[in-house]
Amino acid sequence: MSWKNANRDAFSAFMCDETALDTLRSVVVDMGWAPEKCHRGGLRNAIQSLSITASPNILMVDLSESGDPLNDINALAEVCEPGTVVIAVGQVNDVRLYRDLIASGIQDYLLKPLNPGQIRDALVQAQTIFTAPKNHDAGTAKRHVSTAIVGTRGGVGASTLATSIAWLFSTDHKLPTALLDLDVHFGTGALTLDLEPGRGLTDAIDNPSRIDGLFIERAMIRANDNLAILSAEAPISAPLMTDGSAFVQLEEEFRHAFEMTVIDMPRNMLINFPHLLSDVNVVIVATELTLAGARDAIRLLSWLKTNAAHARPIIVANKIQVGANEISKSDFEASIERKINFMVPYDIKGASNAAKLGQTFVAANRSTKAGGVLRDVAQMIIGSVDEEGATNADNGADKRKASLLGKFDLKKMLATKPKAGAPA
């Protein structure tokens, strides 16, 4: 089931009391859904309503007034269309009931009184479940590795990493690779490869129902025999108007047509469409060794642990200059509570040379130290998916529940006194 069915609402709820409705509506509005889809009435009302209208993508139902919840849930299943993700709400704190409800096909069971954070987490998870591509026969499916690159800040080199890694997959490893640049207005993926972006991505966003294998073949721009790119330079007068379904559909088609997918993912896309990471194997967090970079690396890693725990995070520190970084490697690692996987040296001459040649950084700088590190990053991505349990083995320890600022020793990072005899 996909979001292409225009007759289905994104969300609908049936709650027994006004307090729960008020709490739910505030979260629903924040998620961009219609608050009027939150109805007064419990499970029986939901059954009556859905018997004559199309089921929503995500349905929340209140069991508080139901005398026989399991029997009523079975009645609900008879009027719900396949694919609807159902979240139940109730006031009975009974683990046996919870297990029975989950076994009957309910996605989650929330206990009253509800709080906004609890509701938001459940709805985000439901979105992920609904938009996740349906499993195909594992015996016939070929291996596919999907990698998302996210920068902690603008300008840290996430796009440079994305284009270089995609290039390495397609040339050094001879793997059919798709590069998806999700910076719809200011993306540089095609520009880096000296290509015209075309209208493929904007057409996909405008017409998600058109996306299929033939569309992919026609819309993507070929960079070499094994690399195709989907990018855009949408007019900055045209805001992005999408529910994200086009991007999910593109990812699904990439899995059929390619062996590798590389997604250059701006942070705002991560926030607005968390379900895009539902089938990503590896997430590269690109950063510089700065205080802001450390703060946002912490936030991104925490977000990934909650929303994409299946994906393996790899930390890549970019633009490293010996003795000229804002904070030290050890202090950065202490603040994010995990090791930096790769350190890419600062190479402004190499970057300038690549731009002049119209090539990716790694293609123009194969013999440099920075180019060597990027080849190691690509090799880790390929190798990590082959390792047993690798996607969950390196998620980093959340050893203590401290406040965000509690993870930083600001004085130590920014005002460390030089050792005696050391040059200023």
LUMTI-402602 format. One record per residue: x, y, z of N, C-alpha, C, O in turn. Coordinates in steps of 0.02 Angstrom, whole numbers, plus 50000, padded with zeros to 5 digits. Layout:
BEGIN
XYZXYZXYZXYZ/...
// end
This chain:
BEGIN
500434994050000500005000050000500445006250000500925006550038/500305011249958500705017349957500265023349966499655022849972/500585029049967500195035349976499905037849911499675043649907/499905033749859499655036149795498895036249793498615039549749/498565032849839497835032849840497585039449869497605040549929/497355043749824497165050549846496535050649888496385055549921/496145045049887495525044849925495635043549999495165044150039/496235041650018496375040050087496655046050124497095049450099/496405047350184496685052550227497335050150256497435044150266/497785054850271498425053050302498315050450373498665045950395/497815053350407497725051550478496995052650498496665057150473/496765048350544496105049250573496115046350643496475041450657/495715049350689495705046850758494995047150785494595051350765/494845042550831494195042250865494345041550940494545036150963/494235046950977494415047151049493785048251091493315051551070/493805045251152493205045351194493115051751235492545053351254/493655055451248493575061351292493935067351263494395066851223/493695073251285493955079551258494675080851278495055083851239/494885078651336495585079651358496065076251310496555079251288/495925069951294496345066351247496315069451178496825069851143/495735071751157495665075051092496085081351088496425082451037/496065085451140496455091651140497205090251135497555093651097/497435085351173498145083551171498335080951102498865082751076/497915076851074498055073851009498055079150954498485079050910/497565083650956497515088650902498135093050897498345094750841/498435094850953499025099150952499605095650916499975098850878/499675089150927500215085350894500055084450819500495085050777/499425083050804499215082050735499335088350693499565087850636/499195094150721499325100450686500065101350673500265103350619/500485099750723501215100350715501475095750660501965097450626/501145090150650501365085450598501075087050530501195083450481/500685092450526500425094650461499785091250439499615091450380/499435088050486498815084650469498215088850491498295093750528/497625086950468497015090850482496745089050551496585083250563/496685093950596496425092550663495705090150663495485086750710/495325091950611494625089850608494555082350595494005079650599/495115078950581495095071750573495125068150641495105061950644/495165071950695495145069150763494415069450787494165074850804/494065063850788493355063650801493205061650874493605058250906/492635063950899492395061750964492055055050956491625054150912/492235050250998491935043550994492485038350991493025039650966/492345032451018492845027351024492855022350968492695023950910/493035016150985493135010850936492505009350897492525008350836/491925009150931491295007650896491145012950842490915011350788/491285019350859491175024750811491635023950751491445025250694/492255021750764492735020650710492485015250662492525016050601/492225009850690491965004350648491385006750605491345005150546/490935010650636490355013150599490565017850543490305017450488/491045022350558491265027150508491635023850451491515025450392/492095019250467492515016150416492135011050374492385008850322/491535009250396491135004650355490855008150293490645004850246/490865014850295490585018550238491085023350207490935026550156/491685024050236492195028450207492865024750201492955019450231/493315027550161493965024450151494385024950215494345029850251/494775019750228495205019750287495775024750278496015025750222/496005027850333496595032250328497235028250326497235022150336/497785031650312498435028250315498585026150386498805020450398/498455030650434498585029350505497945030650543497635035950536/497745025850585497125026350623497265025550698497605020850718/497015030350738497075029850811496375028950840495925032950826/496285023750881495625022250909495675021550984496155018851011/495155023951018495115023751091494695017651112494125016951092/494995013351155494655007351178494325008251246494055003551274/494335014451273494135015551343493415013451356493255011151411/492975014151306492275012551317492085005751288491495004051283/492595001851268492464995351238492444989951292492924989251331/491904986051295491854980651344492264974551326492494970951370/492364973451260492744967751237493234970151182493094969351123/493804973051203494254976251154494484971651098494494973651040/494664965451115494924960951064494404959251011494554959050952/493794958151033493244956650986493104962650942492974961950882/493124968650973492984974750935493544976250885493414978650830/494164974650905494724975750859494644971250797494794973250741/494414965150808494304960650752493754963350706493784962550645/493254966450736492724969550696492994975450656492794976750599/493464979150687493774984850653494174982350593494174985550540/494524976750601494934974050547494514972450485494764972650429/493884970750496493454968950440493264974950397493114974150338/493294980950426493104986950387493704991050367493644995850328/494304989350393494914993050376495224990250312495244984150302/495464994750269495804992550209496504989850228496794992150277/496774985150189497444982650203497954988250201497914992750159/498444988050247498964993050249498864998450300499345001850318/498254999250325498135004350377498515002550441498474996950465/498875007450467499245006450530498805008850587498595014650588/498645004350635498175005950688498545006650755498925002250775/498405012250789498665013450856498075013550904497605017350893/498095009450955497555009151004497725013351065498315014051083/497215016051097497295020051158496815017151210496255015351193/497035016751272496605014151324496845015851394497355019151402/496465013751444496655015251513496755008951555496835009351616/496755003051522496884996751556497624995051551497874993651496/497974995151607498694993651608498784986151621498894984051677/498744982351567498764975051572499214972351516499054973051457/499764969251535500244966951485499934961551441500114961051382/499474957551468499164952351427498724955451372498714953151315/498364960751391497954964251341498414967251287498264966851228/498964970251309499434973251262499684967951212499684969151151/499894962251237500154956951193499614954451146499744953151087/499004953751171498464951351128498304956351073498164954451016/498324962751091498184967951041498724968050987498574968550928/499354967551008499904967450959499844961350914499954961750853/499664955750944499594949550905499024950150855499034946850803/498524954150871497944954950826498094959650767497684960350722/498684962850769498864967150713498914974450729499064978550686/498784976350792498854983450813499594985250813500014981150835/499764991150790500464993350790500704995250860501274993650878/500284998750899500505000950966499885001851010499325002550987/500015001851076499485003051125499725008251174500215007151210/499385014051174499585019651217499125019951277498515019251272/499425021151335499045021251397498865028451416499285032951413/498245029451435498035036051459498285037251530498385032451568/498395043651550498305049751510498865050551458499445048951471/498665053151400499145054051346499565060251356499345065051387/500185060051330500595066051329500855067151258500925062251221/500995073351239501175074851169501775070851144501775068451087/502295070151185502895066551164502745059251148502995056551098/502325056151190502125049251180501745048451113501865043751076/501285053151100500885052851039501335053850978501275050250928/501775058950982502205060450925502645054450906502705052650847/502945051350956503375045550943502985039950909503225036850862/502375038750933501965033450904501775035050832501775030550789/501605041350818501405043250751501985043050702501915040950645/502575045350724503175045050681503335037850664503505036250607/503295033450715503425026350702502905023450655503075019350612/502285025550662501755023150618501885025450546501775021550499/502115031650538502295034150471502835029750440502785027850381/503335028150480503885023950456503625017150433503815014650381/503195014150474502915007650457502495007950393502545003650350/502085013250388501635013650330502015014650265501845011650214/502535018850267502895020550205503455015750189503745016050135/503615011150236504145006350223503935001850164503384999250163/504395000950116504224996650059504074989550083504384987050130/503594986550051503404979750070503944974850048504234975549995/504064969850090504594964950077504444960850015503874958650003/504974959849976504914955349918505244948749936505534948049990/505194943949892505474937349905506224937949915506584939949869/506464936249974507174937049990507604932649946508184934249934/507334927249921507724922749880507884925649812508394923849782/507464930149787507574933049721507854940049724508094942749674/507824943249783508054950149789508814950349791509124946549828/509104954849752509824955649754510004960449811509594964349834/510634960049832510854964449886510824971649864511014973349808/510594975849909510594983049895510814986649958510584985150013/511264991349950511514995250006511325002549996511495005649946/510955005250044510745012250040511115016350093511115014550152/511415021950072511805026150117511555033250114511485036150060/511405036150172511205043150176511785047150206512095044950254/511915053050178512435057450204512095063750231511745067150194/512205065250295511905070950327512455075150359512895072450392/512435081650348512925086150378512665089150443512075090850448/513105089850493512895092950555512745100350546512315103150579/513105103450500513015110550484513075111450409513325107050374/512845117150383512955118650313513695119950300514035123150340/513945117350244514635118650226515145113850253515745114950244/514925108450287515415103750315515655098650263516105094750277/515365098850203515605094450151515185088150139515435083350110/514555088050162514135082150153514035080650079514055074850059/513925085750038513825084649966514465082249932514435078149886/515035084749954515675082349928515765074949943515985071149900/515585072950004515625065850022515135061749980515315056349956/514525064149971514015060449935514225059049863514185053449839/514455064249828514645063349758515265059049752515315054949707/515745059849798516365055949795516225048549809516495044149774/515825047149860515675040149878515285036749822515415031049805/514795040349793514415037449737514875036049678514815030949645/515345040549666515825039649611516255033449624516375029549578/516485032649685516905026849702516525020249694516795015349669/515895020149717515495014149708515455012149635515505006249617/515365017249592515235015849521515875014349482515845010849432/516445016949504517065016049466517525010749498517665005649467/517745011949558518205007249591517885000449603518204995249595/517235000549622516904994349640516434991749585516154986349592/516364995549532515954993449474515244991449493514964986649466/514944995249539514274993749563513774998749534513885004749538/513224996449504512695001049481512445005349539512205002749589/512505011949531512385016449588511915022149568511965024949514/511455023749614511005029549606511195034749657511285033249716/511265040949635511395046649680510765051049680510565053749629/510465051749739509855055749746510025061949787510195061449847/509995067749756510145074149790509485077249811509105079749770/509355077149877508705079549902508695086949920508205089349948/509225090549904509195097849910508885100449846509225102049797/508225100749846507845101749785507975108649754507955109349693/508105113649795508205120449769508945122249758509105125849711/509385119749800510085121949797510575116049793511155116749812/510345110449768510775104549763511365105649716511315109249666/511935102549733512535103249693512775096649664513325096349635/512385091449671512595084849646512745084949571513285082849551/512285087449531512385087749459512935092749442513345091549398/512935098349476513435103549463514145100849475514595102249436/514235097049528514895094149543515125089549487515725089249472/514655085949456514825081249402514795084549334514855081149283/514715091149333514695094949270514125092649225514215091749164/513535091649257512955089249220512365094149230512345097849279/511905094149182511275097749191510805093249231510725087349215/510485095949284510075091549326509435089049293509175083849313/509185092649243508555090549212507955091649258508005095049310/507385088849239506765089849276506525083549311505965083249336/506935078449312506725071949338506465072249409505935069449423/506835075449454506635075449524506015079749536505565077749574/505975085449503505385089749512504765086349481504215086949508/504855082749426504285079049398504055073549445503455072349451/504535070249477504355064949525503965067749583503475064749606/504165073549608503825076649665503115078749645502645077949684/503045081349585502395083649562501925077949545501315078549551/502215072249523501795066649500502065059949528502345055949491/501985058849593502245052649623501975046349590502315041249588/501355046649565501045040649536501385038549471501285032949448/501795042949442502135041249379502775037349390503055034649343/503005037049453503665034049466503645026549458503285023049494/504025024049410504105016849400504785015749368505175020449361/504925009649348505575008149319505715012249256506275014549247/505215013049214505305016849152505445024249167505855027349135/505085026949217505205033949237505925034849260506255039649241/506165030249302506855030649327507355030649269507825034549268/507235026149222507685025549165507715032049124508245034049101/507145035349117507115041449076507325047749114507615052349085/507175047949179507265054149217507975055049244508195060749252/508325049649257508985050249288509515052149236509495049849179/509985056249258510535058449215511135053849225511335052649281/511405051349170511955046549174512625050249180512785054449138/513005048549233513665051649244514215047149217514715049749191/514145040649223514595035849191514205029349182513595029249193/514535024049162514185017849147513805015049206513295011549198/514045016449267513745013449327513425018549374513165016649426/513435024949356513175030149402512645034449367512765037249314/512055034849399511525039249375511315043749432511305041749490/511135049949416510975054849467510285057749456510065058749399/509935058949511509285062349509509355068549553509425067949614/509325074349522509455080649557508965085849531508555084449488/509015091949557508565097249536508865104049551509295104849594/508625109049514508745116049530508065119549526507945123649482/507615117649572506935120349571506955127849582507375130349620/506505131549552506485138849562506405140549636505995137449671/506785145349660506745147049731506105150749748505965152249806/505705152349697505045155249709504515149849718503935151349732/504715143449710504235137949715504395133749776504865129849775/504005134549831504125130549891504025123149878503655121149833/504355119049918504285111849912503605109649939503455110549998/503185106749895502515104649914502465097049904502315094849849/502595093249956502575085949951502475082950019502665085850070/502175076950021502115073250084502675068250091502685064350139/503155068350045503725063850048503615057150013504075053150008/503005055949989502865049449958503285048349895503475042749880/503435053749858503835053149797504535050549813504795046349777/504825053049868505505050949886505515043549907505985039949890/505005041449944504965034349964504885029949903505205024649898/504475032049855504375028149794505015027849754505175022649725/505385033349751506025033349715506515028449747506845024649711/506555028549813507005023949847506835016649831507275012449822/506185015249828505965008449814506165006349743506395000749732/506085010949695506285009349626507045008649621507285004449582/507425012549659508155011949658508365005049680508845002149653/508015002249729508194995549755508124990249701508484985149702/507674991249654507584986449600508094987549544508314982749512/508274993849532508674995549473509434996049486509824995549440/509634996949550510344998049566510554993549624510134990549658/511204993049634511464989449692511644994149749511674992049807/511765000449733511935005449784511515011649775511395013849719/511285014449831510965021049830511335025649877511485023749934/511485031649854511795036749896511315042749898511135045449846/511115044649958510645050149966510985056050000511195055550058/511035061649965511275067849995510675071050028510245073949995/510645070550095510035072250132510135078450176510455077950228/509865084150156509895090150199509535088850265509075084750268/509735092250317509445091050383508695092450385508335088850419/508475097350348507755098850350507335093250320506765092150340/507625089650271507265083950243507225078150293506725074550297/507755077450332507765072350385507215073650436506865069150458/507135080050454506635081950504505925081150477505485078550511/505815083450415505135083450387504905076650364504305075150365/505375072350342505185065850315505605060350346506015057250312/505505059050411505925053950444505865047050414506315042950421/505295045650382505195038950353505665037650294505695031950270/506025042650270506505041550216507075036950237507405034050194/507185036450302507735032150326507505025150345507885021350374/506885023550328506615017050350506985011150320506985005750349/507295012150262507645006550230508375008250215508685005050172/508645013250249509345015150239509785010750283509635009650342/510335008250255510785003850292511315007650332511485005750388/511575013050303512125016750333511965024250331511715026650280/512105027750385512025035050387512705038150403512985036850457/512975042050357513595045650370513425052450399513065056350368/513685053850458513605060450489514245064250477514765062750506/514205069250432514785073250414514815079450459514305082550472/515415081050484515475086650530516165089750526516625086850496/516235095550554516895098550568516995098350643516525097450681/517625099150664517775098950736517655105850766518115109450784/517005107450772516795113750802516295112350858516025106850863/516185117350899515705116650954515005115450926514645111150951/514815119250874514155118350844514105111550811513575108250814/514655109250780514645102650749514555097150801514185092350789/514885097850859514805092850912514095092850939513795087550949/513825098750950513135099150976512645095650929512225091750952/512705097050864512215094250817512365087050800511915083350779/512985084850808513135077750801512785073750856512505068450843/512795076450917512435073350973511685072850956511375067550966/511405078150932510695078350917510515073450861510015069950865/510925073250809510795068750753510865061350774510455057150755/511385059850813511475052950835510905050650880510685044950877/510665055250922510095053650965509475052450922509085047750935/509375056650872508795055950827508835049250790508335045750784/509425047550766509515041250730509375035250774509075030350752/509585035750837509475030150883508725028950893508515023250903/508335034250892507605033750902507245031850838506785027750839/507445034950783507055034450721507345029750668506995027650622/507985027950674508305023650624508825019150658509405018950637/508605015650710509075011550749509365005850707509885003050725/509045004150652509294998750609509895000850567510264996650543/509995007450559510525009950515511175010850555511165012750613/511735009550522512385010350554512635017450544512725019550486/512755021250597513035027950589513795027650582514135023950617/514055031750536514785032550527514935039950533514655044050497/515395041750579515575048750590516175050450547516705047350553/516105055450504516655057850462516785065150478516365069450465/517375066550507517575073450521517945076050460518425072950437/517725081650434517995084350370518375090850383518305094050435/518785092750334519165099050335519615099450397519635104550431/519965094050412520395093750471521055097250457521405095550409/521235102050499521875105550495522245104550562521985106350615/522835101850558523225100450618523335106950657523605111850630/523125106950720523235112650764522785118550751522855123850782/522295117850703521875123650687521125121950693520715125750668/520965116450726520255114750735519985118350797520355119550845/519345119950796519045123650851519075119850916519215122750969/518945113250913519025108950972519415102750951519445101150892/519715099350999520145093650983519725087450967519135086950985/520045082650934519725076350918519485072750981518935070150984/519915072651032519735069151094519145072351129518705068951155/519125079051130518565082451162517915081451122517375080751151/517985081451055517395080251013517115073251026516505072451035/517555068351028517335061451040517035060551109516555056851118/517315064151158517035063651226516335066551228515905064051263/516225071951191515575075151192515035071051158514465070951180/515215067551103514715063451067514705056251092514295052251069/515155054651139515175048051170515275042451120514985037051128/515685043551070515875038351022516485040750982516635046650982/516815036150949517405037850910517215040750843516695039150814/517655045150818517595047550749517885041950705518435039550717/517515039950654517745034450611518275036550562518755032850549/518205042650533518675044950483518805052450491518365056250508/519445054350477519645061350479519895063150409520395060350386/519555067750375519735069650307520125076250310519855081350332/520755076250287521165082450290520865088050248520545086850197/520975094150270520765100150233521205100750171521815100750177/520895101350112521275101650050520935106450002520575104449957/521055112950013520715118049973520955117949901520565119249855/521595116349891521845115949822521525110249785521355110849726/521445104649819521125098949787520405100349769520165098349716/520045103749814519345105549801519285110349742518845109649700/519745115149740519745119949685519895116549619519585118049567/520375111949620520555108249559519975104049533519855103749473/519615100749580519045096649560518495100949527518195098949477/518375106849556517865111349528518045113549458517625113949414/518695115049448518915117349381518855111749329518705113049271/518965105549351518935099949305518215097349295518095093349250/517755099649337517075097049333517025089849354516655085849325/517425088049407517445081149431517295080849505517325085949540/517115074949529517045074149601517735075049634518245074349601/517725076649698518355077749734518815071649729519405072349716/518535065749739518955059749741519215058049672519755055149666/518835059549619519065058149551519655062549532520115060349497/519645068749556520185073549539520775073049586521305075949573/520695069449642521225069349693521355062249719521365061049779/521435057649672521505050649692522125049349733522125045149779/522665052849719523305051449752523415055249816523925054349850/522935059649835523025063649895522805059749957522475054649952/523015062250015522825058950077522065059150087521765054250109/521765064850071521035065450078520675060450032520185057350053/520925059649971520625054849925520675047749951520215043749943/521235046149984521315039550013520825038250069520565032750076/520695043350111520215042550166519515041250137519145037150164/519335044850084518675043850055518595036850026518055033950029/519125034049999519095027149975518985022350033518635017250026/519285023850090519185019750150518455020150174518175015150197/518155026150169517455026950189517005022550146516575019050171/517125022850080516715018750034516795011350049516315007550047/517405009250064517535002250079517175000150143516914994550146/517165004550193516815002850256516065002050244515754997550273/515785006250203515065005750189514904999050158514424995650178/515294997050108515174990650075515284984850123514894980050125/515824985250162515994979850208515534979450268515414973950294/515284985150291514884985150353514234981350346513994978450395/513944981450287513304978150277513404970550273512934966750285/514004968450256514144961350252514294958350321514254952250330/514464962650369514624960150435513994958250473513494961750469/514014952750509513434950550548513274955550602513684956850646/512684958350598512464963050650512814969750648512774973550696/513154971350591513544977450590513114983650593513324988750620/512514983350565512104989250563511894991550632511694997350640/511934987250682511744989250749512334989250798512254991250855/512924986950774513474986050820513824992450837514174992850888/513734997650796514135003650806513705009750820513875015250800/513135008650853512675014150864512895018850920512585024050929/513425017150957513655021551009513275020651073512675019251072/513615021551129513295020351194512975026651220513265032051218/512355025951243512015031351277512085030051352511615027751384/512675031551378512855029151444512525033051500512435030351555/512355039251487512045042951541511545047851512511635050451457/511005049051549510495053651525510645060551553510375062651604/511095064151519511285070851540510945075851494510715074051440/510925082051514510655087251471511145088251414511725086151417/510905091551360511325092551302511965096251321512515094151303/511895101751357512485105651375512915101951426513505103351433/512615097151462512995093251510513515088851477513975086551510/513455087751411513935083751376514555087851357515055084951334/514545094251366515105098451347515455101251408515135103551455/516115101051407516515104951453516755111051415517305111051386/516335116251414516465122051371517135125351385517495127151339/517295126051449517925129151466518515125151440519005127951415/518455118551445519005114251423519085114751347519655114851322/518525115051311518565115051239518815121651210519225121751164/518575127051239518705133551208519225137751242519475142651213/519415136051303519875140351340520425136351373520655138051428/520665130951339521195126951367521845130951369522045133751318/522155131151426522775134951433523345130951401523375124951410/523805134351364524375130751335524845128351389524925131451441/525155122651373525635119851421526235124451427526395128351382/526565123851485527145128051497527665126751443527835121051428/527925132351414528445131751363528175130751293528555131051245/527515129651287527225128651221527105135351188526955140251222/527175135751122527045142151087526325144051092525885139751093/526185150451094525505152951099525145151551035524555153251029/
// end
